[in-house]
Amino acid sequence: MMTPSAVSASRPTVLVVDDTPANLSLLDGLLRDQYRVQLANNGPKALALAQAEAPDLVLLDVMMPDMDGYEVCRRLKADAHLARVPVLFLTARDALEDEQHGLALGAVDFIHKPISPPIVAARVKAQLAVKAWHDFLHRQNGQLQEQASERLAEIYQLQDAAIDVMVSLAEFRDENTGNHVRRTSQYVRLLATDLASQPGYAEQLTPQLIELMAKSAPLHDIGKIAIPDHILLKPGKFEPHEWAVMQTHAQRGQDILRRAGRQMGVRGRFLEVAMQIAGGHHEKWDGSGYPQGLAGDAIPLAARLMAVADVFDALLARRPYKEPMAPEQAAAFIAAGRGAHFDPAVVDAFQRQLPAFEQVAVRLADTA
């Protein structure tokens, strides 16, 4: 059996605010058999009670000293935890502009004084029924949003797993990759962050876009999974016909990611950046690159960043057909390509970030 206090706690709470003791007594007697009633004889006390425990409804006198009902209503509606609590004004004012002002503040109804107990009881009951329905819908909406968020998180996990698989495929097909994809991801982040601090780039290179660039950079050579092993894994230099096949990896990578993007929904922006990098990181500033021979700003910015990151890392790497360069030699090579192979602004960013590049190269060095 429920105790009296438990029964009281299960009832809707009505906060009655009026500076006239007789009105408080009248409304308390009218409502307490059906509702939990809280009484306040001024605005500050009403706000304190409401903030301590949100009521289900507020009956609020308009004309009170110090803080009138309009101000109390405004403060209630400004509080995120109380904004959904319905407010019914009690007032002797009957001018249309008074009601318009109160409704504009968020009140749901006006009850004119002298009050009629049956009208008060009926309107309180009606507004509490509306609030109960709104609360139910709010809870249902919250549950649906939670379920949708959980489902979306699952989809994201599957998409991330698919992306990881694609990166792994590229790594396993190319025995020289090692930590290359991780280093170049960090290099791209360094370059983009530096450029974002330069005039003309801050609006374009938002933190969100920089994160997308860094995360999609590991997919830059995904097209290599379509290159035959006898070419991809050849230990020496390529013959001209082999090099022509090898060059197709940029376009093939872009095509692979475009097909994947059609199935990725909300991750479309991520793969859009990845496509730009995969398809454009071998383009050159002067238009002599591949696969499309793009030049200057026609090359996506993400690809221009990747071009510097990729070449720097390749220069530092040991290959069967070449010895690794020292960082200062690689930096000189990048500087020599400024305005020809590479975007001048990106080269300038590289030179400013060279110490950080060298730290990444050491920290993520390939193990023997």
N, C-alpha and C positions, 0 to 999 in steps of 0.2 A: 504494500500500500504506500502511495506517495505521501510524504509529509506535507504540512501546509507550506513550508518554505520551498519544497520542490515544486509544488503546484504553482506557487507565486513566480518561481524562477522560469517556469515554462510559458507564462503569459507574456504577451507583448508589453513593452514598457512605454508609457506615455509620460513625457516631461511637460509639465504645466508651468508656464512662466507668466506671472502677473504681479504687479506691485500692490494690488489691493487684496488684503487678507480675506475678505468676504468672497471674492471671486475664486481664490485658491481653495477655500473651504467648500464652496459650491461644486467646483469641478472635481475635487477629490472625492466628495460623496457620490457624485454621479458616475464616476469611472472606476473606483477601486474594487467593485465587486467583479469586474471583468478583466481588469488590467492591473499591471504593476504601475503605480503612480509615483512619480517624483515631482517635488514641488520646489520652485525657486521664485523668490520675490524680487529678483533683479537680474540684469543681463549677465554680469560677471559670474554670478553663482550658477546660472543656467549653463554657461559655457563650461565651467568647471565640472559640473555633473555630467554633461554630455561627453566631455573628453575622457572622464574616468570610466564611463560605461555608455556606449552609444545607445540612445533610445530608439524605439521603433517609430515614434512619431512625436512631434513637438507642437503643443498648443501655445502660441506665443502672442502675448499682448503687444500692441504697437506702441502705445504712449506710456513710457516709463522714464523716470529721471536718470540722468547720467548717460545711460546707454539705452537707446530706444530699440524696439523690436526689429526695425529694419537693419540696424547695425548688427544685432545678434544673428539675424538670418544670414547677412552677408558673411559673417565670420564662420558660421556653420558650413555654409556652402564652399567656403575657401579651404576647409579642412578635408583632405582626401578621405579620411575615415568616416566623416559625417555628411558628406555631400549628398548621399543618396537618401538621407533621412527626410521624410516629408514634413513640411512646416505648414501649419494652418494658423493664419493670423486671427487674433481676437481683437476687434477694434470698434470704437464708436464712430470712427470716421466712415463716411459713406460717399466721399467724392470719387469719381471715376479715376482721377489721376493717382489717388492713394492706392487703389487696387492695382492699377497698371504698374506702379513702382514696386509694390510687393511681389507681383507675379514675375516682374523682370528680375528680381533678386533670387527667384527660384521657389517661391511659395506655391503650394498646390491649390490653396483655397482660402477664402475669407469667411469668417463667421462674425456677424455684426452683433454688437451689444445694444441693448441688454440681450443676453443669450437666451435661447430657447433650449432647455435640456434635451428634448427629443431630437432637435436638429443637430446639436452637438454630438449626441450619442450616435446618430445615423451617419454623420460625416466622418467621425472618428473610425467607426466600423468599416465604412467604405474605403477610406484611405489606407487603413491597415490591411484590408483584403488586397488592394492594389499592390501595396508594398510586399506582402507575402508572395504574390505572384511574380513581382519583379525579382525578389530575392531568389525564388526558385529558378527563374530563367538565368539569373546571374551565376548561380551554382552550376547549372547545367552547362552554360557556356564555358565556365572555368574548367569543368571536367572534359568537355569536348576539346578545348584548347590544349589541355594537358595531354590528352590522348593523341591529338594531332602533332604536338611537339615531340612526343615519344616516337610516333611513327616517322616523323621527319628526321629525327636523330638516327633512327635505324637506317633510313634511306641514305643519309649522309655517311654513315659508317660503311655501308655497302659501296657507295660511290668512292669514298676514300680508299677502300680496299682495292677497288678496281683500278684506281689511279696508281696505287702502290704496285699492283701487279704489272701495269704497263711500264712503270719505271724499272722494276726488277727485270722484266723481259729485255729492255734495252741494255741493262747492265750485264746480264748473263750472256747476251749475244756478242758483247764487245769486251774482250778480256782486258783491254786497256782502261776501262772506265774507272774502276776502283771508287775512290771518294770524289771523283771528278764532278759528279752531279751535285754532291753536297757542297763542295767548295764553290762551284759556280753559282749555286743558289745564294750563298752568303755574299759573293762578289756583287751579284745583281742587287741585293738588298743594300749593300754599302753605296753603290753608285746611285741608286734611286733616291736613297735618303739624302745623300749629298746634293743631288740636283734639286730636290724639293726645297732646299734652303736658298736656291739661286733665283734671281728675278725671272719671272715668266714661266716657272715650273711648279710653284707651290699649289696653284689651283688644280693643275692636271695630276700631279703626283700626290694624291691623297694617301694617308696611312693605309686605307683599305686597298687601294690599287697597288701600293708597294708590297703589301702582304700577298696579294694575288700574284704579282710578278715573281716574288721569291719562291712561292709555293709551286708555281707552274714551271719554273726554270728547269727542274729535273726532267721534264718531258721534252727538252729541246731536241734530243736525238732519238726520239721514239721511232722515227722513220727507219732507223737502222735495222729494226726487226724484219724489214722487208728486203734487206740486202742479202744476196747469197753469201753463204759462209766462205766460199773460196775467195771472195773479194773482201768481205768485212774482216776476216781473220788473217789476211795475207800479211806476213811479217815484214815484207819490204815495201818499196814504193810501188804505186799503182801504174800500170800501163795506161795509155790514153783512153782506151775503151773501158777499162776498169774504173778509171776515175770518173768517166761519164756516168756509169751506173751508180757509183758511190754518191755523186752529186744529187741523185734523185731522192736521197733520203729526206731532204728538207721538204720537198713537195709531198712526198709520201707521208711524212709525219703530220703535216698539216691536214691531209685528207683523212688519216686515221682519227685524228682528234675531232675533225668536223663530224664524222660519222658517230663518234662516241657522244658528242655534244647534243645530238638530236635526242638522245635517250637520257640526258642528265638533268633536264628541267631547270631547277633553280641554280644548278651549278654551271649554267651556260656561260656566265661571265668569266668564271675561272678558266673554262676551256677556250673561250674566245682569246684570252690573253695567252694561253698555252699555244694556240694555233699561230698567233702572231710571232711568238718566239721560235717555234719549230720551223715555220715556213720562211722566216725572215732573218735568222741569225747568221746566214752566210751572204746576205746582201751587203754591198759596200756603199759607202757614202757617195762615191763618184759614179755609181751605176754599173760598175764592172763585176758585181757579184752575181750570185744565182739564188733561187731558180728563175726569178722574174726580171732581174736587172733593174730593180728599183734604185732610186737615188735620193739622197737628202732626206727631207722630212716625209717623203712618200714611204719610207721604211718605218714601220711602227716603232715607237720609242722603246717598247719592251725588247724588240729584236736588236735595236742599236745598243742597248745596255748589254744584252747577252753576247753580242759580237765581241765586245772588249773582254768580258768575263771569260768567254770560251777560249779565245786566242791566248790570253795571258796564261790560263791554266795549261793549255796545250804546250806552250813554250817551255813551261817549267817541268813538263813530264818527260820521262825517259821513254823512248821508243826503240824498237829494234833497228830502225834506220837513222836514229839521231840521239845525241846526248842531250840531257836537260840543260836549259839556260839558267844562269843565275838570275835572281829577281831583278837586279839592276839592268841586265841585258834585255830581259823581257820587257821591262818598263821603257827602255830606249826604243825597242821595236814598236811598241804601242804608240809612243810619241811620234815616231817617224811616219806612222800611218794616219796621223791627225789630218782630217780634211780630205783624205784619199780613201783609205779603207774604213776609217772610223769617224763617227760624228765628233766634231771638235769639242762640243760641250761635254760629251761623255768622256773624252780623253782628259779634259781638264779636271773633271770629277775624279777620274782614276788617279791622276797625279796627286791630287789632294788626299786621296784615301790610300795611297800606296803602302804606308806603314801598316794600316789595318789589313790590306790584302796579304801582306807578308805574314802577318800573324795567323790569318786563316790558313794559309798554305802550310805553315808549320803545324798548327793544331790538327788539321785534317789531312795530314800527309798520308800517302799510301804506305801500307806496311809491306814489307818484303814477303 
